[in-house]
Amino acid sequence: MKGLATLDKFLGALCSSCSLKFKLTKVVFSEAILGILKCKAFQATYSVKISLNHDILRYMFNGRGKSSADGMCMIYKESDFKKLCLPHFWHCYLDQLGQGVSIKFPLKLKP
């Protein structure tokens, strides 16, 4: 619950349009991840472009992640996504039969 209290405090300090941007970022990010996981042509490495507000992105990942060996991407672990307050199993998708896929962390993101 600590993460939710921090999020509420953060959203309370923002103007209504910024708060809306943060909520939209959460929805866009989770929908993009779910879309990748639901894809029948899922591959071991999959790339998707997600357009996110730069200010919100900086807030989410400030001081988190490590630079990749080539310096082109940042590498994030599951705990680095806490500020988004996503559902507990946001990185997994199960079908009606209980079969599914999940993201294997660490995750590589290019700004």
C-alpha positions as CSV (number, residue, x, y, z in Angstrom):
1,M,0.0,0.0,0.0
2,K,3.0,2.3,0.4
3,G,3.3,2.6,-3.4
4,L,-0.4,3.7,-3.6
5,A,0.0,6.3,-0.9
6,T,3.0,7.7,-2.7
7,L,1.1,7.7,-6.0
8,D,-1.9,9.5,-4.4
9,K,0.5,12.1,-2.9
10,F,2.2,12.6,-6.3
11,L,-1.1,12.8,-8.1
12,G,-2.5,15.3,-5.6
13,A,0.5,17.6,-6.1
14,L,0.0,17.6,-9.9
15,C,-2.5,19.7,-11.8
16,S,-5.5,17.8,-13.2
17,S,-4.0,17.6,-16.7
18,C,-0.7,16.1,-15.4
19,S,-2.7,13.6,-13.2
20,L,-4.6,12.6,-16.3
21,K,-1.4,12.2,-18.3
22,F,0.0,9.9,-15.6
23,K,-3.2,7.7,-15.6
24,L,-3.2,7.6,-19.4
25,T,0.5,6.5,-19.4
26,K,-0.4,3.7,-17.0
27,V,-3.2,2.5,-19.3
28,V,-1.2,2.9,-22.5
29,F,1.8,1.0,-21.1
30,S,-0.3,-1.8,-19.6
31,E,-2.3,-2.2,-22.9
32,A,0.8,-2.3,-25.0
33,I,2.4,-5.0,-22.7
34,L,-0.9,-7.0,-22.7
35,G,-1.1,-6.7,-26.5
36,I,2.4,-8.1,-26.9
37,L,1.7,-11.0,-24.5
38,K,-1.6,-11.9,-26.2
39,C,-0.1,-12.0,-29.7
40,K,-0.2,-15.5,-31.2
41,A,3.0,-14.9,-33.1
42,F,4.9,-14.2,-29.8
43,Q,8.6,-14.5,-30.2
44,A,11.5,-14.7,-27.7
45,T,12.4,-11.1,-28.5
46,Y,9.7,-8.7,-29.5
47,S,9.8,-5.1,-30.1
48,V,7.0,-2.5,-29.8
49,K,6.9,1.2,-29.9
50,I,5.0,2.8,-27.0
51,S,4.7,6.6,-27.0
52,L,4.8,7.9,-23.5
53,N,5.0,11.5,-22.1
54,H,8.7,12.3,-21.4
55,D,8.0,13.9,-18.0
56,I,6.1,10.9,-16.7
57,L,8.7,8.6,-18.1
58,R,11.4,10.5,-16.2
59,Y,9.3,10.3,-13.0
60,M,8.8,6.6,-13.4
61,F,12.4,5.6,-14.0
62,N,14.4,8.3,-12.3
63,G,17.4,6.6,-10.8
64,R,16.3,3.2,-11.8
65,G,17.7,0.7,-14.3
66,K,21.2,0.3,-15.7
67,S,22.7,1.3,-19.0
68,S,23.2,-1.6,-21.5
69,A,26.6,-2.6,-22.7
70,D,26.1,-0.8,-26.0
71,G,24.8,2.3,-24.2
72,M,21.7,2.4,-26.5
73,C,19.2,1.0,-24.1
74,M,18.4,0.9,-20.4
75,I,17.9,-2.4,-18.6
76,Y,15.1,-2.6,-16.0
77,K,14.0,-5.2,-13.5
78,E,10.4,-5.9,-12.4
79,S,10.7,-3.7,-9.3
80,D,11.7,-0.7,-11.5
81,F,8.0,-0.4,-12.6
82,K,6.6,0.1,-9.1
83,K,5.8,3.8,-9.6
84,L,3.3,2.9,-12.3
85,C,1.2,1.0,-9.7
86,L,0.3,-1.7,-12.3
87,P,-1.7,-4.8,-11.3
88,H,0.3,-7.5,-9.4
89,F,0.7,-9.8,-12.4
90,W,0.9,-7.1,-15.1
91,H,3.7,-8.9,-16.9
92,C,1.8,-12.2,-17.4
93,Y,-1.1,-13.4,-19.6
94,L,-3.0,-16.6,-19.1
95,D,-5.7,-17.9,-21.5
96,Q,-8.9,-19.9,-20.5
97,L,-6.9,-23.1,-20.2
98,G,-4.4,-21.6,-17.8
99,Q,-1.6,-21.6,-20.4
100,G,0.2,-18.4,-21.0
101,V,3.3,-16.3,-21.3
102,S,5.1,-13.8,-19.2
103,I,7.9,-11.2,-19.6
104,K,11.3,-12.5,-18.7
105,F,13.1,-9.8,-16.8
106,P,15.4,-7.9,-17.1
107,L,13.6,-5.8,-19.7
108,K,15.4,-3.7,-22.2
109,L,13.9,-0.3,-23.1
110,K,15.1,2.3,-25.5
111,P,14.2,6.0,-24.7
